[in-house]
Amino acid sequence: MAQLRTATLVGLVFATFVLVESAPASAWTVTESFERDMGGWVADSDVPGVPWHITRSTLRAFQGVWSLEYYLNGTRDDGTIWVERSIPANPKTIAQVHIDFWLYSKQRSQVNGWAVVAYAGVANPEREADFTIVGYTDLGTGWFNYHLDTTVPTGVSSTIWVAFGYSVRWEVNRTDYFDYVTVTRTP
């Protein structure tokens, strides 16, 4: 009788493990408006040795009083700056990732605009070529919404990297403000 109970218990534990291992995790969402800190986002760049920064600022905000100030010296007509973070993922799945964020434009202009870029994938983005163009700056005066919807095969990875920023397209210096990012991952 004790052996039967032990065999039954082992069978239940194994069945539970298999069901939990194979069951997809639920959707995952994070929203950040940079009110307390960077919220897990880290600044990164691919620039040709020119000044740049990404810092919290109270000069403009879409939501709350803080946003991220992006500054990049574009006089070499090259470079991309962004913030990035990793999010949890289910290994061996195809995840749907949605990144949604806001950028403040000072004016409407058909010249001097830069490419607004975003990224989602299993590798940490390190180069301008890693990014997808999701729009352009200078669409008008005010806050404009940008987003990336993509599919990420996770392979053996249990994390997905997400990022957003912009890339030089004209030889000018720029200071712009990004705010209120939402990232959603569904299994």
C-alpha positions as CSV (number, residue, x, y, z in Angstrom):
1,M,0.0,0.0,0.0
2,A,2.8,2.4,0.8
3,Q,4.5,1.6,-2.6
4,L,1.1,2.4,-4.3
5,R,0.8,5.7,-2.5
6,T,4.4,6.6,-3.4
7,A,3.9,5.6,-7.1
8,T,0.7,7.7,-7.2
9,L,2.4,10.7,-5.6
10,V,5.3,10.5,-8.0
11,G,2.9,10.2,-10.9
12,L,1.0,13.3,-9.7
13,V,4.2,15.3,-9.2
14,F,5.4,14.3,-12.7
15,A,2.0,15.2,-14.3
16,T,1.9,18.5,-12.5
17,F,5.5,19.3,-13.6
18,V,4.8,18.4,-17.2
19,L,1.6,20.5,-17.3
20,V,3.3,23.5,-15.7
21,E,6.3,23.2,-17.9
22,S,4.2,23.0,-21.1
23,A,1.5,25.6,-20.1
24,P,2.2,29.0,-21.6
25,A,2.7,31.8,-19.2
26,S,0.2,34.6,-19.2
27,A,0.7,37.9,-20.9
28,W,3.2,40.3,-19.3
29,T,2.9,44.2,-19.4
30,V,5.0,47.0,-17.9
31,T,4.3,50.8,-18.2
32,E,6.9,53.3,-17.2
33,S,6.6,57.1,-17.0
34,F,10.0,57.7,-15.3
35,E,8.5,59.4,-12.3
36,R,10.8,57.8,-9.7
37,D,13.8,56.6,-11.7
38,M,14.6,55.0,-15.0
39,G,12.3,52.1,-14.2
40,G,14.8,49.4,-15.2
41,W,15.6,51.1,-18.5
42,V,19.3,51.6,-19.3
43,A,20.8,54.1,-21.8
44,D,22.9,52.7,-24.7
45,S,24.3,53.9,-28.0
46,D,26.0,53.3,-31.3
47,V,27.6,56.7,-31.9
48,P,30.9,57.7,-33.7
49,G,32.6,59.3,-30.7
50,V,30.3,62.3,-30.3
51,P,28.5,63.7,-27.2
52,W,25.2,62.2,-26.2
53,H,23.1,61.5,-23.2
54,I,19.8,60.1,-22.0
55,T,18.7,61.5,-18.6
56,R,15.5,62.1,-16.7
57,S,14.1,65.6,-17.1
58,T,11.2,67.7,-15.9
59,L,11.3,70.1,-18.9
60,R,8.6,68.2,-20.7
61,A,6.4,65.2,-19.8
62,F,3.6,63.4,-21.5
63,Q,2.4,61.8,-18.2
64,G,3.4,63.0,-14.7
65,V,6.3,65.5,-14.4
66,W,9.3,63.4,-15.6
67,S,10.4,62.1,-19.0
68,L,13.6,61.0,-20.7
69,E,15.7,63.7,-22.3
70,Y,17.6,62.4,-25.3
71,Y,20.5,64.6,-26.6
72,L,22.8,63.6,-29.5
73,N,25.3,65.5,-31.5
74,G,24.5,64.6,-35.0
75,T,27.1,66.7,-36.8
76,R,28.8,63.5,-38.1
77,D,25.5,62.4,-39.7
78,D,25.7,59.1,-37.8
79,G,24.5,57.5,-34.6
80,T,21.7,56.0,-32.7
81,I,20.8,56.3,-29.0
82,W,18.2,54.3,-27.0
83,V,17.1,52.9,-23.7
84,E,16.8,49.2,-23.3
85,R,15.7,46.6,-20.8
86,S,15.0,42.9,-20.7
87,I,11.6,41.4,-20.1
88,P,10.6,37.9,-19.1
89,A,9.7,35.4,-21.8
90,N,8.7,31.8,-22.3
91,P,11.4,29.6,-23.8
92,K,10.6,27.7,-27.0
93,T,7.7,30.0,-27.9
94,I,6.9,32.7,-30.4
95,A,6.1,35.8,-28.4
96,Q,4.1,38.8,-29.7
97,V,5.7,42.0,-28.4
98,H,4.1,45.5,-28.5
99,I,6.2,48.6,-27.6
100,D,4.3,51.9,-27.3
101,F,5.9,55.2,-26.4
102,W,5.5,59.0,-26.8
103,L,8.0,61.6,-28.3
104,Y,7.6,65.3,-28.1
105,S,8.2,67.3,-31.3
106,K,9.0,71.0,-31.1
107,Q,7.7,71.7,-34.6
108,R,6.5,70.4,-37.9
109,S,9.4,70.1,-40.4
110,Q,10.2,68.2,-43.5
111,V,14.0,68.8,-42.9
112,N,16.2,67.9,-40.0
113,G,13.9,65.0,-38.9
114,W,15.4,61.9,-37.5
115,A,14.3,58.3,-37.6
116,V,12.4,57.1,-34.5
117,V,13.4,53.4,-33.8
118,A,12.4,50.5,-31.7
119,Y,13.6,46.9,-31.1
120,A,12.4,43.6,-29.7
121,G,14.5,40.4,-29.8
122,V,16.4,37.8,-27.8
123,A,19.8,39.5,-28.4
124,N,20.8,42.8,-26.6
125,P,20.7,45.5,-29.3
126,E,24.1,47.0,-29.9
127,R,24.1,48.5,-33.4
128,E,21.9,51.0,-35.3
129,A,21.2,48.1,-37.8
130,D,19.4,46.1,-35.0
131,F,16.6,48.6,-34.9
132,T,13.3,49.0,-36.9
133,I,12.2,52.5,-38.0
134,V,8.8,53.2,-36.5
135,G,8.4,56.8,-37.6
136,Y,10.1,60.2,-37.8
137,T,10.5,63.2,-35.5
138,D,9.0,66.6,-36.3
139,L,5.5,65.5,-37.3
140,G,4.1,68.6,-35.7
141,T,4.2,70.4,-32.4
142,G,3.3,68.2,-29.3
143,W,3.4,64.6,-28.2
144,F,3.2,61.9,-30.9
145,N,2.7,58.2,-30.3
146,Y,5.0,55.5,-31.8
147,H,4.9,51.8,-31.6
148,L,6.4,48.5,-32.7
149,D,4.5,45.3,-33.1
150,T,6.7,42.3,-33.8
151,T,7.0,38.5,-33.3
152,V,10.0,37.2,-31.4
153,P,10.9,33.4,-31.6
154,T,12.5,32.9,-28.1
155,G,14.4,29.7,-28.8
156,V,16.0,28.7,-25.5
157,S,16.0,32.3,-24.1
158,S,13.8,33.2,-21.1
159,T,14.3,36.9,-21.8
160,I,13.5,39.4,-24.6
161,W,15.3,42.7,-25.0
162,V,13.2,45.8,-25.9
163,A,14.5,49.2,-26.7
164,F,13.4,52.6,-28.2
165,G,15.2,55.7,-29.3
166,Y,16.3,57.6,-32.5
167,S,18.8,57.7,-35.3
168,V,20.6,60.6,-36.9
169,R,19.3,61.5,-40.4
170,W,20.5,65.1,-40.6
171,E,23.7,66.8,-39.5
172,V,22.2,68.7,-36.5
173,N,22.3,68.4,-32.8
174,R,19.0,67.4,-31.2
175,T,17.4,67.4,-27.8
176,D,14.1,65.5,-27.6
177,Y,11.8,64.0,-24.9
178,F,10.5,60.5,-24.7
179,D,7.9,59.4,-22.2
180,Y,5.2,56.9,-21.1
181,V,6.4,53.6,-22.6
182,T,4.3,50.4,-22.4
183,V,5.7,47.0,-23.3
184,T,3.3,44.0,-23.7
185,R,4.4,40.5,-24.3
186,T,2.0,37.7,-25.0
187,P,3.1,34.1,-24.9
